[in-house]
Amino acid sequence: MSYEFLQTLWFILIAILWIGFYFLEGFDFGVGMLLPFLGKKDEERRAVINTIGSTWDGNEVWLLTAGGATFAAFPHWYATMFSGFYLALFLLLVGLILRGVSFEYRSKNPDPKWRNRFDWMIAVGSFLPALLLGTAFANLAKGVPIGADMNYVSPNGLAATLGLLNPFGLVGGLTTVAVFLLHGANFLALKLDGDLRERARAISKKLYFPAALMVIALAVTSYIYTDISTKIGIDPGIVPIASAVALLVSIYFINRKMEGWAFITVSLHIVLTQVAFFMLMFPRVMISSLNPDWNLTIYNASSSQYTLTVMSLVALVFVPIVLVYQGWTYYMFRKRISAKKETLVY
Amino acid sequence: MNPITLSRWQFGLTTIYHWLFVPLTLGLGWFVAYMQTRYYQTRDENYKKMTKFWGKLYLINFAIGVVTGIVQEFQFGMNWSEYSRFVGDIFGAPLAIEALLAFFMESTFLGVWIFGEGKVPEKVHLAAIWLAAIGSNLSAVWILIANGWMQHPVGYAINEVTGRAEMTDFIAVIGNPKAWVFIWHTLADGLATASFLIIGVSAWHLIRKQYTEVFKPSFQMAALVGTIASVFVFLGGHTMGQYMYEAQPMKLAALEAIWETEQPASFSIITIGDLTGRQEVWSLHVPYVMSFLACNNFSCEVKGVDQLQTEYEAKYGPGNYIPLMVVTYWTFRIMMTIGFIMMAAAAWLLFAARRAGYENAKWFKFLPFWAIALPYFANVSGWVLTEMGRQPWIVFGLLKVQDAVSPNLTILDLWISLVGYTAVYGILAAVMFGLMKKYAVAGPDAAMHESVDVAPSLLGAQD
């Protein structure tokens, strides 16, 4: 396998890991953010948590694997991005820590105050990563101040984190939050039973228009802040259009109470938006806002051909196995969950 | 403090904290899996209670190990970007494989185990806990392969153009003998840590004459496993000494505070030095023993720090190649002393528990309970020793710590994250410790019936 082929292959593999993460943790984060608002009684909250209880941790591993694969396949990408987005990633980690612990600890004490506190930590711990990832991805597309030595131009840190919070970054962050909320609501409508299912549906309906507005805002601002018009053209091509269409038709299914299709169409929107993002980036992995010559690309940021070959073989064997057993767990836990004490796992 | 010092403190703090939880996860998983297997085979309710009770403690501990592990994977890039650029080819591979092979397995099947009881076939539920235990231990294997490469780089070549280390032999990297001794030492240590927790908690209930049907068999099982595991930990540690003799003689000399080359080398049981660490005030030495530790015979030469410093300067250029001796010397002694106490204590408990009425003995009232803490001190000392003994290198012989840090981070960034992690980790530790204590004291009945433990409502205001 040629070096260039391997570099492209690993770009695609890492893209797939991020896309999988957005699709899977997208609804996890949505469910987490909706938790305090949707569940009024303890059983209801537990039911909401249990829709993702058995799978959220496995979903989060998509992020870890994306990180690890980036480290192995594109060390410079990993080094520049992780050190450059330092404080944003620190906050993201704090969010993930609070959220992960809360899932396990919230039911370890019957005190309502205790449980309520952890439920809110789940919500905040879902909101922060969603917002920060959206902001970070928007900034990746826009370009960040990378110097000739591949490092963020100093002094950065706090300044760079505040630099991430430019209008386009904020639009990216808020859009991600809004779409994940919608995605989570659709997932809950699909997984819950009884009254909760009705409530999840009603929330999905309410969330649709804010989410759609944010997506439009993101699409419009991409033409201002990214090089989409020069790189791809005014006509963005089939993928972003298909992504928009998917979101557009989802309201039809949401209104018709066709939960499965509502979930599928919004999922499709998320997946295709991510595909569009990676198509815009390719073959770049980090764009320098200072000088296009200082961009990190799959060619100057990658590992050696030997490492990429070894990693390709490992991925070829194990990725299918992981997909099979992770898919199997969703099948195993496919039953709807109702907020009845007797049936709930605490 | 400068950015390097702050990043080092942060890495040390977050890694030690992570390592407070991981060994128990590694070891306790096997116990819970075994107990559930026994229940599956015998239908003895006591095994079910044991599974539930220890399983609960396993999960409370597991949660923190997992979330603090994410920090570990991210902070190579966040704080050590130059390191990441230099070693990504080699170090990144086991890390990615760890995520793909081990993290997915451990988290997916643990989810099936927690939520699957009564929902998936019983055999599948049993397989899930085994797969989760295997997954955790596999993850330790891969991260230790990565760390083994930092201690003893193999299977690489330095690219003349880019100056980066590139992998040339994957099999050599994963077959690194140094790493495998490390793996042996660590996995056995996980079992020993779990054994001592089980011993201590069981004893606490046994002296109160409660739930003996659960805690007597738990105690005996743990005393047996603890004895065997501690011996394996010791043998692994001893073997590491010989690898160190060849690969990292400076670390070996530093953990012994040997300044002058000795042949045969004596072992210092205790040395009180003056403030510079170079002058002995008082010491107690056993002849020949250090030679035995270093090369398995009683007469070999053990190089002293001074000679090694001269050799390294000739080889790597001017600089200080001596680790912080007061740390290496004392962490080694703490680790080893505790290791011996653990072996002796576990064997003693195993032997004593064969007699009827052992739970009434006077020593039983305090010894097993306090022994819970022993492995924790040894675990922390061991990691501090192996990492600080490698200083000033981050990758031995190839890259120094001072050249590995992210150049773009400011003091302010680092203070924010350091204070932030410390605060979050501190609170988590307090919550986790409280829960462990609560469930350990409550006994198996609480663990069996937790599923009906539903709060009436959440904050009356909302209802």
HADDOCK unambig.tbl for C-alpha pairs under 7 A between the chains (distance, minus, plus):
assign (segid A and resid 40 and name CA) (segid B and resid 462 and name CA) 6.47 0.50 0.50
assign (segid A and resid 40 and name CA) (segid B and resid 463 and name CA) 6.73 0.50 0.50
assign (segid A and resid 41 and name CA) (segid B and resid 457 and name CA) 5.15 0.50 0.50
assign (segid A and resid 41 and name CA) (segid B and resid 458 and name CA) 5.86 0.50 0.50
assign (segid A and resid 42 and name CA) (segid B and resid 454 and name CA) 7.00 0.50 0.50
assign (segid A and resid 42 and name CA) (segid B and resid 455 and name CA) 6.07 0.50 0.50
assign (segid A and resid 42 and name CA) (segid B and resid 456 and name CA) 6.86 0.50 0.50
assign (segid A and resid 42 and name CA) (segid B and resid 457 and name CA) 5.46 0.50 0.50
assign (segid A and resid 42 and name CA) (segid B and resid 458 and name CA) 5.86 0.50 0.50
assign (segid A and resid 54 and name CA) (segid B and resid 111 and name CA) 4.09 0.50 0.50
assign (segid A and resid 54 and name CA) (segid B and resid 112 and name CA) 5.93 0.50 0.50
assign (segid A and resid 54 and name CA) (segid B and resid 115 and name CA) 5.85 0.50 0.50
assign (segid A and resid 55 and name CA) (segid B and resid 108 and name CA) 6.48 0.50 0.50
assign (segid A and resid 55 and name CA) (segid B and resid 111 and name CA) 6.07 0.50 0.50
assign (segid A and resid 57 and name CA) (segid B and resid 107 and name CA) 5.55 0.50 0.50
assign (segid A and resid 57 and name CA) (segid B and resid 108 and name CA) 6.87 0.50 0.50
assign (segid A and resid 58 and name CA) (segid B and resid 104 and name CA) 5.73 0.50 0.50
assign (segid A and resid 58 and name CA) (segid B and resid 107 and name CA) 5.09 0.50 0.50
assign (segid A and resid 58 and name CA) (segid B and resid 108 and name CA) 4.83 0.50 0.50
assign (segid A and resid 61 and name CA) (segid B and resid 99 and name CA) 6.92 0.50 0.50
assign (segid A and resid 61 and name CA) (segid B and resid 103 and name CA) 6.45 0.50 0.50
assign (segid A and resid 61 and name CA) (segid B and resid 104 and name CA) 6.05 0.50 0.50
assign (segid A and resid 64 and name CA) (segid B and resid 99 and name CA) 6.37 0.50 0.50
assign (segid A and resid 65 and name CA) (segid B and resid 96 and name CA) 6.00 0.50 0.50
assign (segid A and resid 65 and name CA) (segid B and resid 99 and name CA) 5.11 0.50 0.50
assign (segid A and resid 65 and name CA) (segid B and resid 100 and name CA) 6.14 0.50 0.50
assign (segid A and resid 68 and name CA) (segid B and resid 92 and name CA) 6.35 0.50 0.50
assign (segid A and resid 68 and name CA) (segid B and resid 95 and name CA) 5.59 0.50 0.50
assign (segid A and resid 68 and name CA) (segid B and resid 96 and name CA) 4.07 0.50 0.50
assign (segid A and resid 68 and name CA) (segid B and resid 99 and name CA) 6.83 0.50 0.50
assign (segid A and resid 69 and name CA) (segid B and resid 96 and name CA) 4.98 0.50 0.50
assign (segid A and resid 71 and name CA) (segid B and resid 88 and name CA) 5.71 0.50 0.50
assign (segid A and resid 71 and name CA) (segid B and resid 92 and name CA) 4.94 0.50 0.50
assign (segid A and resid 72 and name CA) (segid B and resid 88 and name CA) 5.40 0.50 0.50
assign (segid A and resid 72 and name CA) (segid B and resid 89 and name CA) 5.64 0.50 0.50
assign (segid A and resid 72 and name CA) (segid B and resid 92 and name CA) 3.85 0.50 0.50
assign (segid A and resid 72 and name CA) (segid B and resid 93 and name CA) 4.80 0.50 0.50
assign (segid A and resid 72 and name CA) (segid B and resid 96 and name CA) 6.44 0.50 0.50
assign (segid A and resid 75 and name CA) (segid B and resid 84 and name CA) 6.14 0.50 0.50
assign (segid A and resid 75 and name CA) (segid B and resid 85 and name CA) 5.23 0.50 0.50
assign (segid A and resid 75 and name CA) (segid B and resid 88 and name CA) 4.81 0.50 0.50
assign (segid A and resid 76 and name CA) (segid B and resid 85 and name CA) 5.45 0.50 0.50
assign (segid A and resid 78 and name CA) (segid B and resid 77 and name CA) 5.98 0.50 0.50
assign (segid A and resid 79 and name CA) (segid B and resid 77 and name CA) 4.58 0.50 0.50
assign (segid A and resid 79 and name CA) (segid B and resid 78 and name CA) 6.99 0.50 0.50
assign (segid A and resid 79 and name CA) (segid B and resid 81 and name CA) 4.46 0.50 0.50
assign (segid A and resid 79 and name CA) (segid B and resid 84 and name CA) 5.78 0.50 0.50
assign (segid A and resid 79 and name CA) (segid B and resid 85 and name CA) 6.19 0.50 0.50
assign (segid A and resid 80 and name CA) (segid B and resid 81 and name CA) 6.86 0.50 0.50
assign (segid A and resid 82 and name CA) (segid B and resid 77 and name CA) 4.96 0.50 0.50
assign (segid A and resid 82 and name CA) (segid B and resid 78 and name CA) 4.58 0.50 0.50
assign (segid A and resid 83 and name CA) (segid B and resid 77 and name CA) 5.72 0.50 0.50
assign (segid A and resid 83 and name CA) (segid B and resid 78 and name CA) 3.94 0.50 0.50
assign (segid A and resid 83 and name CA) (segid B and resid 79 and name CA) 6.23 0.50 0.50
assign (segid A and resid 83 and name CA) (segid B and resid 81 and name CA) 6.20 0.50 0.50
assign (segid A and resid 83 and name CA) (segid B and resid 406 and name CA) 6.43 0.50 0.50
assign (segid A and resid 86 and name CA) (segid B and resid 78 and name CA) 5.75 0.50 0.50
assign (segid A and resid 87 and name CA) (segid B and resid 413 and name CA) 6.79 0.50 0.50
assign (segid A and resid 90 and name CA) (segid B and resid 417 and name CA) 6.61 0.50 0.50
assign (segid A and resid 93 and name CA) (segid B and resid 71 and name CA) 6.52 0.50 0.50
assign (segid A and resid 97 and name CA) (segid B and resid 67 and name CA) 5.02 0.50 0.50
assign (segid A and resid 97 and name CA) (segid B and resid 68 and name CA) 6.96 0.50 0.50
assign (segid A and resid 100 and name CA) (segid B and resid 63 and name CA) 6.93 0.50 0.50
assign (segid A and resid 100 and name CA) (segid B and resid 67 and name CA) 6.28 0.50 0.50
assign (segid A and resid 101 and name CA) (segid B and resid 63 and name CA) 5.59 0.50 0.50
assign (segid A and resid 101 and name CA) (segid B and resid 64 and name CA) 6.42 0.50 0.50
assign (segid A and resid 104 and name CA) (segid B and resid 63 and name CA) 6.58 0.50 0.50
assign (segid A and resid 110 and name CA) (segid B and resid 453 and name CA) 6.50 0.50 0.50
assign (segid A and resid 110 and name CA) (segid B and resid 454 and name CA) 6.26 0.50 0.50
assign (segid A and resid 110 and name CA) (segid B and resid 455 and name CA) 4.94 0.50 0.50
assign (segid A and resid 111 and name CA) (segid B and resid 455 and name CA) 6.54 0.50 0.50
assign (segid A and resid 112 and name CA) (segid B and resid 455 and name CA) 6.10 0.50 0.50
assign (segid A and resid 112 and name CA) (segid B and resid 457 and name CA) 6.52 0.50 0.50
assign (segid A and resid 112 and name CA) (segid B and resid 458 and name CA) 4.77 0.50 0.50
assign (segid A and resid 112 and name CA) (segid B and resid 459 and name CA) 5.83 0.50 0.50
assign (segid A and resid 113 and name CA) (segid B and resid 458 and name CA) 6.99 0.50 0.50
assign (segid A and resid 113 and name CA) (segid B and resid 459 and name CA) 6.36 0.50 0.50
assign (segid A and resid 116 and name CA) (segid B and resid 458 and name CA) 6.38 0.50 0.50
assign (segid A and resid 151 and name CA) (segid B and resid 408 and name CA) 6.90 0.50 0.50
assign (segid A and resid 152 and name CA) (segid B and resid 408 and name CA) 6.12 0.50 0.50
assign (segid A and resid 153 and name CA) (segid B and resid 408 and name CA) 6.74 0.50 0.50
assign (segid A and resid 154 and name CA) (segid B and resid 408 and name CA) 5.15 0.50 0.50
assign (segid A and resid 155 and name CA) (segid B and resid 408 and name CA) 6.39 0.50 0.50
assign (segid A and resid 155 and name CA) (segid B and resid 410 and name CA) 6.81 0.50 0.50
assign (segid A and resid 156 and name CA) (segid B and resid 408 and name CA) 6.35 0.50 0.50
assign (segid A and resid 156 and name CA) (segid B and resid 409 and name CA) 6.65 0.50 0.50
assign (segid A and resid 157 and name CA) (segid B and resid 409 and name CA) 5.77 0.50 0.50
assign (segid A and resid 157 and name CA) (segid B and resid 410 and name CA) 6.24 0.50 0.50
assign (segid A and resid 157 and name CA) (segid B and resid 413 and name CA) 5.55 0.50 0.50
assign (segid A and resid 158 and name CA) (segid B and resid 413 and name CA) 6.19 0.50 0.50
assign (segid A and resid 303 and name CA) (segid B and resid 89 and name CA) 5.22 0.50 0.50
assign (segid A and resid 304 and name CA) (segid B and resid 89 and name CA) 6.65 0.50 0.50
assign (segid A and resid 304 and name CA) (segid B and resid 166 and name CA) 6.53 0.50 0.50
assign (segid A and resid 306 and name CA) (segid B and resid 167 and name CA) 6.84 0.50 0.50
assign (segid A and resid 306 and name CA) (segid B and resid 168 and name CA) 6.84 0.50 0.50
assign (segid A and resid 307 and name CA) (segid B and resid 89 and name CA) 6.06 0.50 0.50
assign (segid A and resid 307 and name CA) (segid B and resid 167 and name CA) 6.25 0.50 0.50
assign (segid A and resid 311 and name CA) (segid B and resid 93 and name CA) 6.94 0.50 0.50
assign (segid A and resid 322 and name CA) (segid B and resid 104 and name CA) 6.98 0.50 0.50
assign (segid A and resid 326 and name CA) (segid B and resid 108 and name CA) 6.68 0.50 0.50
assign (segid A and resid 332 and name CA) (segid B and resid 120 and name CA) 6.85 0.50 0.50
assign (segid A and resid 341 and name CA) (segid B and resid 452 and name CA) 6.98 0.50 0.50
assign (segid A and resid 345 and name CA) (segid B and resid 115 and name CA) 6.31 0.50 0.50
assign (segid A and resid 345 and name CA) (segid B and resid 451 and name CA) 6.05 0.50 0.50
assign (segid A and resid 346 and name CA) (segid B and resid 451 and name CA) 5.10 0.50 0.50
